[in-house]
Amino acid sequence: MDKGAFEQQARTWHQKSLSVGRSSGAGNEEAEDIAQDVMLHLWQMRDELDGYQSVEALVTLMTRHMVRNHQRRRSMEPLKAECVTLLTLSPQELLETKENEEWLTRKLEQLPTTQRTLLYMRQVERRSHEEIARLLDIEITSVSTLLARARRSLLEDIKRRNKI
C-alpha cells in the first residue's frame, strides 16, 4: 500500500481503533495511546496490508490485544501509598513488622546473587520468565528452577523462624 492510500484510510482505522479500545475497557487517554500504537504498527507493515481481506478486522484484533496487554501491566503495578488505607497498628505490632522486614531483608541478602537477582526481577520488576532469561542470557527452565530454589530457601527459613 502506498503512502497516499494509507493516509486516506488512516483516519478510519484510527477511529475504529479508538472505538474498539474504549469498548474494551480502556479510558480515553489509554485508548488514544493504543490507537497511536496500532497506527504505528500499521504504518510499519503498510506494504503487507494489501494481503489482508479486512484491515479493519486487523485493527480490531491489534487493538484488543494491546488493551489486554495494558490491563495486564496495570494490574501488576504495585499499589500507590495514597491508595492504601493504613491501619493503625499497636506499638508492638509495628515493632514486630519492622523486625520481620529486617529479618527478611537479611535473608534475601544471604541468597546467592543469581537467585536474589532473579527473585528481584520477577517479584519487584514483574518481568516474565522469558524476559528474565533473555536479559540474563540463560534458559527459561533455569529461570524457573532458580526461582523455585530461592522461594523454597526463603520458605524453609520462615518455617524455621516460626517453628512450623
VOGU-126427 format. One record per residue: x, y, z of N, C-alpha, C in turn. Coordinates in steps of 0.02 Angstrom, whole numbers, plus 50000, padded with zeros to 5 digits. Example, Ala and Ser with C-alpha at 12.3 -4.5 7.8 and 13.67 -1.06 7.14 Angstrom:
BEGIN
506604971650390506154977550390506604983550390 506424988850354506844994750357506455000250394 
END
This chain:
BEGIN
500434994250000500005000050000500455006250000 500315010849955500725016849952500515021950005 500915027050013500815031950066500135035550060 499955037350000499325040949989498715036750009 498715030449987498165026050004498135024850079 498705024150110498735023150183498435029150219 498645035150197498395041350229497645042150223 497365039850165496635040250156496265035750205 496535029950218496205025050262496375026150335 496915029650349497185030150417496675033150466 496305038250445495815041350491495275036350510 495045032550463494525027550476494795022250525 495395019850512495695014750555495815017550625 496035023750629496155026950694495515027350734 494975029550702494325029950736494085022950757 494185018050715493995011150732494385008750793 495025010050794495445008050850495235011550914 495085017950910494845021650969494195018550995 493745017150950493095014350969493175007551002 493585003250972493694996551000494054997051067 494535001551072494905002451135494445004451192 494025009351178493555011651230493055006251249 492805002751199492314997451214492634991451248 493294990851244493644985251276493864987051347 493694993051370493844994751439494394999851449 494685002351396495215007351403494905014251414 495225018351454495005025251462495165029251400 494945035551398495055039651338495795040451321 496205042151371496915043151357497255036651338 497085031251373497385024751358497175022451288 496535023451271496295021551205496655025451150 496785031851163497155035951115497865033451106 498185031751162498875029051158498885022551119 498405018351133498375011851098498235012851024 497785017451009497635018850938498255021350902 498645025550935499275027850905499755022050893 499795017550942500235011650934500005007350875 499345006450870499075002450815499245005750748 499175012250744499325015750682500065015150665 500495015450715501205014650703501355007650675 501045002550706501144995650681500874994950609 500304997950596500024997550528500495001050479 500765006750498501225010350454501835006050439 502095002650491502684998550482502544992450437 501924990250436501764984450395501334986350334 501364992750313500944995250259501034991450194 501624988850181501744985150119501384978450119 501204975950178500884969350184500124969950190 499854975950198499144976850212498694974650154 498944974950093498534972850036498384965350039 498774961550076498664954350081498104952450130 497844957250167497314955850215496634957150183 496154952750198495474953650172495144959850203 495254960650268494954966250304495464969350352 495694975150334496174978650377495814980950441 495164982350436494784984350496494774978650547 494704972550523494724966850569495414966250601 495924967650563496604967650590496684973150643 496414979050629496434984550677496074982650741 495494979550735495114977350793495504972450834 495794967450802496174962350837496794965250871 497164969450836497754972550865497574976850926 497034980650920496814984950974496624980951036 496234975651025496034971451082496634968451117 497114966151079497714963151108498104968451148 498164974451121498534979751156498174981951219 497504982251217497124983951277497244978751331 497214972351311497324966951358498024967351389 498524968851348499204969451373499264975351422 498944980951406498954986751452498614984951518 498064981351514497714979551575498124974751618 498484970251586498914965651623499464969551659 499784974151624500314978051654500054982251711 499474985151701499184989451752498994985451814 498744979351806498544975251863499154972851902 499744972951872500334970551906500724976251939 500514982451929500854987951961500694988052035 501184989552076501044989752148500574995552166 500204994652219499754999952241500155005952265 499915011752251500245017752274500065018952347 500515022152383500415023052455499765026752470 499585031552429498975035352444498345031152432 498405025652395497835021252382497725016252438 498225015252477498185010352530497955013652594 497455010852624497225013452688497645010352742 497995014652778498435012152830498015010552892 498125004652917497795002652978498225004753036 497915006853088498305008853146498535002553182 499175002053190499474996253223499704998353292 499674993453337499924994853404500684995353400 500994998353451501724998753451502064991853446 501774986853477502054980053474502014977353402 501444978453369501374976153300501844979853253 501944986253265502414990053224503124987353233 503314985853295503974983153309504064976353276 503554972053282503584965453251503654965953175 503274970553146503304971553074503994973753053 504274978553090504944980953075505464975453081 505414971453134505884965953144505814960753087 505204959253068505084954453013505384957052948 505294963452934505574966252873506334966052873 506634967652930507364967452935507614960252927 507274955552959507464948452953507424946152881 506864947852847506784945852777507314949052733 507474955252745507994958652707508664955052714 508834953052776509454949352787509444942652751 508884939152753508834932652719508884933452643 508594938652617508654939952545509374941352525 509724945152567510424946652553510864940452557 510654935452595511044929352603510944924552544 510434925752503510334921452445510914922252397 511064916952358511564917752306511364923452258 511854926852232511734932852191511244931552134 511324926052099510884924552043510164923652066 510074919952119509394918852145509084925452168 509474929552202509224935952226509034940452167 509454940552116509324944552056508684942252021 508614935652012508024932951980507394934452020 507434933652085506864935052128506664942352123 507154946752123507014953952117506684955552050 506964952751996506694954151929505984951551923 505844945851953505184942951946504674946251993 504854947052057504374949452106504304957052109 504854960652100504834967852106504724971152038 505124969051989505064972051922504514968851881 504244963251905503684959751872503854957651800 504454955351790504664953051723504444945851713 504314944051651504124937151635504744932751636 504624926251640505184921451639505584922151574 505224923151519505554923751454506004929951452 505744935451479506134941651479506754941051523 506674937851581507244936851626507774932551591 507544927151560508014922651525508394926351471 508044930551434508354934351381508864939351409 508664942851461509104947951490509734944951521 509664939251554510234936051587510584930951544 510304929951484510594925151436510644918151467 510074915851495510034909051522509394905851496 509334899351505508744895651482508144897351525 507544897051495506924898251533506844893251589 507034886951576506974881851628507434883451686 507994886451673508454888551726508144894051769 507794898551737507454903851774506954900851822 506544896151797506044892951840506364889151897 506894885451882507234881551933507544885951987 507894891251966508224895652014507724899552056 507164901552026506644904952064506344900252116 506224894152095505944889152142506414888052200 507064887552186507554886452240507564892452288 507554898352261507564904352303506954904652347 506374903452318505754903552357505744898052409 505974892052390505994886452437506454888052495 507024890852481507504892652533507204897652582 506864902752555506544907752599505984904552639 505594900252608505044896952644505314892652701 505854889052689506154884952742506404889352799 506704894952783506944899652835506354902352875 505814903952841505224906552875504924901252922 504894895052897504634889652938505064888653000 505734888752990506184888053048506084893653098 506014899653072505944905453116505284905053155 504764902853123504114902453155503994895553188 504484891153183504454884453213503824880653191 503724880553126503144876953098503354869853081 
END
